[in-house]
């Protein structure tokens, strides 16, 4: 009775008993990192069997000690140490377990989680496919826009070259027109000078013609007078000869 009561008090210690909160936390963590419930049950069964064997050995030793020595061995402390050591060994064992084995055990012992995992994987794959299709469509649209923009740029470049050529031809024609206008202005100026010279010469000629006409009129008058004088003289001579002949 005393041994069983000491064992119960040792097992009721807080650092040997797993709280309900820790159990719930361990259950809600991902099944990729924690072992399954069956594995923990097996480990706890092993630990309890080891504890029971150790307790039997300690009880036999304690009975022998009671019979042989007057001092009593503290069995509860040795049982507590044994459970603590087994818990540490279990923790080390869980730490050294391969994560692949954990995943396989979790998958085999949790088909619901496996189905949920498959559904999540399918959803993620669908999302990735949709994202890939959307990105490909966006890339194709951007490539098409880039081609259209390049075509517009090329057409605008060609139109700019044509406009530059037209501008050059028009500038050449304009320069020719400017040069022709300058030549025409020079010709007009030269013709104006010539016209002014001709006008001056014509004025001088008119003045000379007027003088010549005046001289002609004067000469004609003098000639008439001379003719009249000559006729008078001829008549006078003829009359004089007649008079002499009559005598």
ZALOKE-290304 format. One record per residue (C-alpha): residue number from 1; residue in three letters; x, y, z. Coordinates in steps of 0.001 Angstrom, whole numbers, plus 500000, padded with zeros to 6 digits. Example, Ala and Ser with C-alpha at 12.3 -4.5 7.8 and 13.67 -1.06 7.14 Angstrom:
<rs>
<r i="1" aa="Ala" c1="512300" c2="495500" c3="507800"/>
<r i="2" aa="Ser" c1="513670" c2="498940" c3="507140"/>
</rs>
This chain:
<rs>
<r i="1" aa="Unk" c1="500000" c2="500000" c3="500000"/>
<r i="2" aa="Unk" c1="502746" c2="502437" c3="500916"/>
<r i="3" aa="Unk" c1="504608" c2="501665" c3="497690"/>
<r i="4" aa="Unk" c1="501511" c2="502157" c3="495533"/>
<r i="5" aa="Unk" c1="500676" c2="505479" c3="497207"/>
<r i="6" aa="Unk" c1="504228" c2="506729" c3="496670"/>
<r i="7" aa="Unk" c1="504072" c2="505654" c3="493023"/>
<r i="8" aa="Unk" c1="500782" c2="507533" c3="492518"/>
<r i="9" aa="Unk" c1="502217" c2="510676" c3="494116"/>
<r i="10" aa="Unk" c1="505308" c2="510395" c3="491892"/>
<r i="11" aa="Unk" c1="503214" c2="510028" c3="488740"/>
<r i="12" aa="Unk" c1="501032" c2="512982" c3="489745"/>
<r i="13" aa="Unk" c1="504036" c2="515328" c3="489700"/>
<r i="14" aa="Unk" c1="503691" c2="518155" c3="487055"/>
<r i="15" aa="Unk" c1="506904" c2="517367" c3="485193"/>
<r i="16" aa="Unk" c1="505906" c2="513716" c3="484634"/>
<r i="17" aa="Unk" c1="502335" c2="514334" c3="483443"/>
<r i="18" aa="Unk" c1="501454" c2="515791" c3="480026"/>
<r i="19" aa="Unk" c1="498891" c2="518535" c3="480296"/>
<r i="20" aa="Unk" c1="495730" c2="518652" c3="478206"/>
<r i="21" aa="Unk" c1="496861" c2="521923" c3="476656"/>
<r i="22" aa="Unk" c1="500118" c2="520376" c3="475423"/>
<r i="23" aa="Unk" c1="498169" c2="517397" c3="474077"/>
<r i="24" aa="Unk" c1="495818" c2="519668" c3="472126"/>
<r i="25" aa="Unk" c1="498768" c2="521694" c3="470800"/>
<r i="26" aa="Unk" c1="500557" c2="518529" c3="469702"/>
<r i="27" aa="Unk" c1="497410" c2="517270" c3="468010"/>
<r i="28" aa="Unk" c1="496766" c2="520532" c3="466142"/>
<r i="29" aa="Unk" c1="500326" c2="520832" c3="464854"/>
<r i="30" aa="Unk" c1="501081" c2="519649" c3="461282"/>
<r i="31" aa="Unk" c1="501105" c2="515949" c3="460686"/>
<r i="32" aa="Unk" c1="504316" c2="516388" c3="458691"/>
<r i="33" aa="Unk" c1="506285" c2="517100" c3="461893"/>
<r i="34" aa="Unk" c1="504612" c2="514986" c3="464640"/>
<r i="35" aa="Unk" c1="504234" c2="511199" c3="464886"/>
<r i="36" aa="Unk" c1="500867" c2="509543" c3="464868"/>
<r i="37" aa="Unk" c1="498786" c2="508658" c3="467926"/>
<r i="38" aa="Unk" c1="499458" c2="504950" c3="467500"/>
<r i="39" aa="Unk" c1="503196" c2="505526" c3="467677"/>
<r i="40" aa="Unk" c1="502837" c2="507631" c3="470837"/>
<r i="41" aa="Unk" c1="500566" c2="504946" c3="472329"/>
<r i="42" aa="Unk" c1="503177" c2="502298" c3="471560"/>
<r i="43" aa="Unk" c1="505916" c2="504420" c3="473100"/>
<r i="44" aa="Unk" c1="503812" c2="505125" c3="476203"/>
<r i="45" aa="Unk" c1="503042" c2="501394" c3="476480"/>
<r i="46" aa="Unk" c1="506737" c2="500605" c3="476285"/>
<r i="47" aa="Unk" c1="507545" c2="503246" c3="478878"/>
<r i="48" aa="Unk" c1="504815" c2="501990" c3="481237"/>
<r i="49" aa="Unk" c1="506028" c2="498402" c3="480815"/>
<r i="50" aa="Unk" c1="509565" c2="499506" c3="481573"/>
<r i="51" aa="Unk" c1="508341" c2="501428" c3="484597"/>
<r i="52" aa="Unk" c1="506375" c2="498417" c3="485839"/>
<r i="53" aa="Unk" c1="509394" c2="496141" c3="485424"/>
<r i="54" aa="Unk" c1="511589" c2="498650" c3="487192"/>
<r i="55" aa="Unk" c1="509010" c2="498986" c3="489970"/>
<r i="56" aa="Unk" c1="508886" c2="495215" c3="490428"/>
<r i="57" aa="Unk" c1="512645" c2="495059" c3="490629"/>
<r i="58" aa="Unk" c1="512746" c2="497948" c3="493066"/>
<r i="59" aa="Unk" c1="509963" c2="496361" c3="495168"/>
<r i="60" aa="Unk" c1="511903" c2="493113" c3="495387"/>
<r i="61" aa="Unk" c1="515048" c2="495001" c3="496292"/>
<r i="62" aa="Unk" c1="513132" c2="497030" c3="498859"/>
<r i="63" aa="Unk" c1="511710" c2="493877" c3="500439"/>
<r i="64" aa="Unk" c1="515139" c2="492345" c3="500613"/>
<r i="65" aa="Unk" c1="516550" c2="495570" c3="502028"/>
<r i="66" aa="Unk" c1="513900" c2="495694" c3="504665"/>
<r i="67" aa="Unk" c1="514736" c2="492214" c3="505685"/>
<r i="68" aa="Unk" c1="518537" c2="492718" c3="505578"/>
<r i="69" aa="Unk" c1="519027" c2="496379" c3="506663"/>
<r i="70" aa="Unk" c1="517228" c2="498675" c3="509100"/>
<r i="71" aa="Unk" c1="517098" c2="501546" c3="506525"/>
<r i="72" aa="Unk" c1="514338" c2="501915" c3="503931"/>
<r i="73" aa="Unk" c1="515154" c2="502705" c3="500209"/>
<r i="74" aa="Unk" c1="513084" c2="505592" c3="498721"/>
<r i="75" aa="Unk" c1="511293" c2="503700" c3="495948"/>
<r i="76" aa="Unk" c1="509213" c2="506700" c3="494789"/>
<r i="77" aa="Unk" c1="512289" c2="508737" c3="493934"/>
<r i="78" aa="Unk" c1="513814" c2="505915" c3="491899"/>
<r i="79" aa="Unk" c1="510520" c2="505443" c3="490009"/>
<r i="80" aa="Unk" c1="510346" c2="509164" c3="489300"/>
<r i="81" aa="Unk" c1="513919" c2="509132" c3="488017"/>
<r i="82" aa="Unk" c1="513105" c2="506149" c3="485816"/>
<r i="83" aa="Unk" c1="510025" c2="507792" c3="484310"/>
<r i="84" aa="Unk" c1="511988" c2="511007" c3="483735"/>
<r i="85" aa="Unk" c1="514773" c2="509089" c3="481989"/>
<r i="86" aa="Unk" c1="512290" c2="507182" c3="479854"/>
<r i="87" aa="Unk" c1="510616" c2="510448" c3="478898"/>
<r i="88" aa="Unk" c1="513987" c2="511922" c3="477888"/>
<r i="89" aa="Unk" c1="514783" c2="508793" c3="475868"/>
<r i="90" aa="Unk" c1="511400" c2="509024" c3="474172"/>
<r i="91" aa="Unk" c1="512039" c2="512688" c3="473325"/>
<r i="92" aa="Unk" c1="515449" c2="511783" c3="471862"/>
<r i="93" aa="Unk" c1="513859" c2="508998" c3="469862"/>
<r i="94" aa="Unk" c1="511197" c2="511334" c3="468491"/>
<r i="95" aa="Unk" c1="513904" c2="513852" c3="467616"/>
<r i="96" aa="Unk" c1="515950" c2="511252" c3="465710"/>
<r i="97" aa="Unk" c1="512963" c2="509995" c3="463703"/>
<r i="98" aa="Unk" c1="513241" c2="510704" c3="459978"/>
<r i="99" aa="Unk" c1="510654" c2="513260" c3="458776"/>
<r i="100" aa="Unk" c1="509851" c2="511012" c3="455813"/>
<r i="101" aa="Unk" c1="508924" c2="508219" c3="458218"/>
<r i="102" aa="Unk" c1="506787" c2="510686" c3="460146"/>
<r i="103" aa="Unk" c1="505015" c2="511721" c3="456977"/>
<r i="104" aa="Unk" c1="504481" c2="508117" c3="455882"/>
<r i="105" aa="Unk" c1="503129" c2="507121" c3="459278"/>
<r i="106" aa="Unk" c1="500912" c2="510212" c3="459401"/>
<r i="107" aa="Unk" c1="499604" c2="509452" c3="455922"/>
<r i="108" aa="Unk" c1="498934" c2="505799" c3="456676"/>
<r i="109" aa="Unk" c1="497223" c2="506519" c3="459979"/>
<r i="110" aa="Unk" c1="495338" c2="509666" c3="458811"/>
<r i="111" aa="Unk" c1="493479" c2="509041" c3="455518"/>
<r i="112" aa="Unk" c1="491308" c2="512114" c3="456069"/>
<r i="113" aa="Unk" c1="494391" c2="514294" c3="456247"/>
<r i="114" aa="Unk" c1="495687" c2="512529" c3="453146"/>
<r i="115" aa="Unk" c1="492504" c2="513379" c3="451235"/>
<r i="116" aa="Unk" c1="492634" c2="516959" c3="452490"/>
<r i="117" aa="Unk" c1="496279" c2="517121" c3="451457"/>
<r i="118" aa="Unk" c1="495407" c2="515791" c3="447990"/>
<r i="119" aa="Unk" c1="492608" c2="518331" c3="447662"/>
<r i="120" aa="Unk" c1="494940" c2="521122" c3="448752"/>
<r i="121" aa="Unk" c1="497597" c2="519945" c3="446327"/>
<r i="122" aa="Unk" c1="495038" c2="519833" c3="443510"/>
<r i="123" aa="Unk" c1="493832" c2="523309" c3="444432"/>
<r i="124" aa="Unk" c1="497383" c2="524632" c3="444502"/>
<r i="125" aa="Unk" c1="498123" c2="522916" c3="441174"/>
<r i="126" aa="Unk" c1="494974" c2="524465" c3="439675"/>
<r i="127" aa="Unk" c1="496046" c2="527846" c3="441017"/>
<r i="128" aa="Unk" c1="499513" c2="527390" c3="439529"/>
<r i="129" aa="Unk" c1="498022" c2="526338" c3="436169"/>
<r i="130" aa="Unk" c1="495671" c2="529314" c3="436200"/>
<r i="131" aa="Unk" c1="498535" c2="531631" c3="437114"/>
<r i="132" aa="Unk" c1="500665" c2="530119" c3="434342"/>
<r i="133" aa="Unk" c1="497884" c2="530524" c3="431762"/>
<r i="134" aa="Unk" c1="497209" c2="534088" c3="432896"/>
<r i="135" aa="Unk" c1="500901" c2="534959" c3="432763"/>
<r i="136" aa="Unk" c1="501220" c2="533392" c3="429289"/>
<r i="137" aa="Unk" c1="498174" c2="535343" c3="428102"/>
<r i="138" aa="Unk" c1="499569" c2="538547" c3="429582"/>
<r i="139" aa="Unk" c1="502951" c2="537882" c3="427974"/>
<r i="140" aa="Unk" c1="501303" c2="537233" c3="424602"/>
<r i="141" aa="Unk" c1="499250" c2="540407" c3="424933"/>
<r i="142" aa="Unk" c1="502336" c2="542384" c3="425874"/>
<r i="143" aa="Unk" c1="504255" c2="540870" c3="422946"/>
<r i="144" aa="Unk" c1="501382" c2="541760" c3="420603"/>
<r i="145" aa="Unk" c1="501302" c2="545292" c3="421999"/>
<r i="146" aa="Unk" c1="505062" c2="545491" c3="421568"/>
<r i="147" aa="Unk" c1="504788" c2="544327" c3="417948"/>
<r i="148" aa="Unk" c1="502006" c2="546842" c3="417284"/>
<r i="149" aa="Unk" c1="504025" c2="549618" c3="418883"/>
<r i="150" aa="Unk" c1="507095" c2="548618" c3="416851"/>
<r i="151" aa="Unk" c1="505005" c2="548628" c3="413669"/>
<r i="152" aa="Unk" c1="503585" c2="552050" c3="414516"/>
<r i="153" aa="Unk" c1="507082" c2="553320" c3="415297"/>
<r i="154" aa="Unk" c1="508371" c2="551918" c3="411997"/>
<r i="155" aa="Unk" c1="505479" c2="553447" c3="410033"/>
<r i="156" aa="Unk" c1="505965" c2="556769" c3="411785"/>
<r i="157" aa="Unk" c1="509686" c2="556599" c3="411039"/>
<r i="158" aa="Unk" c1="508959" c2="555960" c3="407359"/>
<r i="159" aa="Unk" c1="506435" c2="558794" c3="407288"/>
<r i="160" aa="Unk" c1="508977" c2="561060" c3="408971"/>
<r i="161" aa="Unk" c1="511574" c2="560119" c3="406351"/>
<r i="162" aa="Unk" c1="509071" c2="560842" c3="403581"/>
<r i="163" aa="Unk" c1="508199" c2="564160" c3="405179"/>
<r i="164" aa="Unk" c1="511885" c2="564986" c3="405476"/>
<r i="165" aa="Unk" c1="512400" c2="564182" c3="401788"/>
<r i="166" aa="Unk" c1="509383" c2="566291" c3="400848"/>
<r i="167" aa="Unk" c1="510664" c2="569063" c3="403053"/>
<r i="168" aa="Unk" c1="514066" c2="568869" c3="401400"/>
<r i="169" aa="Unk" c1="512517" c2="568966" c3="397912"/>
<r i="170" aa="Unk" c1="510262" c2="571847" c3="398908"/>
<r i="171" aa="Unk" c1="513185" c2="573683" c3="400458"/>
<r i="172" aa="Unk" c1="515145" c2="573145" c3="397212"/>
<r i="173" aa="Unk" c1="512226" c2="574474" c3="395168"/>
<r i="174" aa="Unk" c1="511847" c2="577393" c3="397522"/>
<r i="175" aa="Unk" c1="515545" c2="578170" c3="397199"/>
<r i="176" aa="Unk" c1="515216" c2="578006" c3="393416"/>
<r i="177" aa="Unk" c1="512221" c2="580322" c3="393562"/>
<r i="178" aa="Unk" c1="514125" c2="582706" c3="395796"/>
<r i="179" aa="Unk" c1="517101" c2="582657" c3="393423"/>
<r i="180" aa="Unk" c1="514790" c2="583144" c3="390402"/>
<r i="181" aa="Unk" c1="513039" c2="585997" c3="392168"/>
<r i="182" aa="Unk" c1="516388" c2="587602" c3="392919"/>
<r i="183" aa="Unk" c1="517380" c2="587239" c3="389261"/>
<r i="184" aa="Unk" c1="514037" c2="588684" c3="388179"/>
<r i="185" aa="Unk" c1="514488" c2="591590" c3="390539"/>
<r i="186" aa="Unk" c1="517947" c2="592189" c3="389092"/>
<r i="187" aa="Unk" c1="516539" c2="591998" c3="385548"/>
<r i="188" aa="Unk" c1="513702" c2="594318" c3="386453"/>
<r i="189" aa="Unk" c1="516150" c2="596746" c3="387967"/>
<r i="190" aa="Unk" c1="518372" c2="596574" c3="384881"/>
<r i="191" aa="Unk" c1="515361" c2="597066" c3="382581"/>
<r i="192" aa="Unk" c1="514288" c2="600029" c3="384668"/>
<r i="193" aa="Unk" c1="517734" c2="601520" c3="384274"/>
<r i="194" aa="Unk" c1="517629" c2="600836" c3="380538"/>
<r i="195" aa="Unk" c1="514151" c2="602332" c3="380294"/>
<r i="196" aa="Unk" c1="515294" c2="605429" c3="382101"/>
<r i="197" aa="Unk" c1="518291" c2="605683" c3="379748"/>
<r i="198" aa="Unk" c1="516050" c2="605181" c3="376692"/>
<r i="199" aa="Unk" c1="513667" c2="607756" c3="378015"/>
<r i="200" aa="Unk" c1="516451" c2="610264" c3="378483"/>
<r i="201" aa="Unk" c1="517777" c2="609482" c3="375009"/>
<r i="202" aa="Unk" c1="514311" c2="609815" c3="373499"/>
<r i="203" aa="Unk" c1="513882" c2="613154" c3="375229"/>
<r i="204" aa="Unk" c1="517172" c2="614316" c3="373797"/>
<r i="205" aa="Unk" c1="516186" c2="613009" c3="370368"/>
<r i="206" aa="Unk" c1="512890" c2="614841" c3="370561"/>
<r i="207" aa="Unk" c1="514704" c2="618026" c3="371445"/>
<r i="208" aa="Unk" c1="517091" c2="617492" c3="368523"/>
<r i="209" aa="Unk" c1="514197" c2="616731" c3="366182"/>
<r i="210" aa="Unk" c1="512463" c2="619882" c3="367303"/>
<r i="211" aa="Unk" c1="515624" c2="621867" c3="366581"/>
<r i="212" aa="Unk" c1="516014" c2="620158" c3="363225"/>
<r i="213" aa="Unk" c1="512415" c2="620920" c3="362281"/>
<r i="214" aa="Unk" c1="512919" c2="624514" c3="363262"/>
<r i="215" aa="Unk" c1="516104" c2="624678" c3="361194"/>
<r i="216" aa="Unk" c1="514258" c2="623076" c3="358279"/>
<r i="217" aa="Unk" c1="511495" c2="625606" c3="358489"/>
<r i="218" aa="Unk" c1="514060" c2="628377" c3="358588"/>
<r i="219" aa="Unk" c1="515909" c2="626913" c3="355648"/>
<r i="220" aa="Unk" c1="512691" c2="626531" c3="353691"/>
<r i="221" aa="Unk" c1="511789" c2="630152" c3="354328"/>
<r i="222" aa="Unk" c1="515242" c2="631294" c3="353287"/>
<r i="223" aa="Unk" c1="515049" c2="629110" c3="350214"/>
<r i="224" aa="Unk" c1="511650" c2="630599" c3="349282"/>
<r i="225" aa="Unk" c1="513026" c2="634055" c3="349699"/>
<r i="226" aa="Unk" c1="516012" c2="633206" c3="347562"/>
<r i="227" aa="Unk" c1="513761" c2="631699" c3="344911"/>
<r i="228" aa="Unk" c1="511582" c2="634784" c3="344910"/>
<r i="229" aa="Unk" c1="514633" c2="637008" c3="344661"/>
<r i="230" aa="Unk" c1="515945" c2="634851" c3="341868"/>
<r i="231" aa="Unk" c1="512659" c2="635087" c3="339967"/>
<r i="232" aa="Unk" c1="512584" c2="638812" c3="340446"/>
<r i="233" aa="Unk" c1="516111" c2="639099" c3="339125"/>
<r i="234" aa="Unk" c1="515323" c2="636855" c3="336172"/>
<r i="235" aa="Unk" c1="512303" c2="638898" c3="335273"/>
<r i="236" aa="Unk" c1="514242" c2="642086" c3="335717"/>
<r i="237" aa="Unk" c1="516976" c2="640810" c3="333389"/>
<r i="238" aa="Unk" c1="514439" c2="639683" c3="330820"/>
<r i="239" aa="Unk" c1="512672" c2="643008" c3="330985"/>
<r i="240" aa="Unk" c1="515952" c2="644806" c3="330728"/>
<r i="241" aa="Unk" c1="516954" c2="642738" c3="327709"/>
<r i="242" aa="Unk" c1="513647" c2="643436" c3="326086"/>
<r i="243" aa="Unk" c1="514087" c2="647115" c3="326619"/>
<r i="244" aa="Unk" c1="517542" c2="646989" c3="325144"/>
<r i="245" aa="Unk" c1="516316" c2="645034" c3="322169"/>
<r i="246" aa="Unk" c1="513609" c2="647529" c3="321510"/>
<r i="247" aa="Unk" c1="516118" c2="650338" c3="321430"/>
</rs>
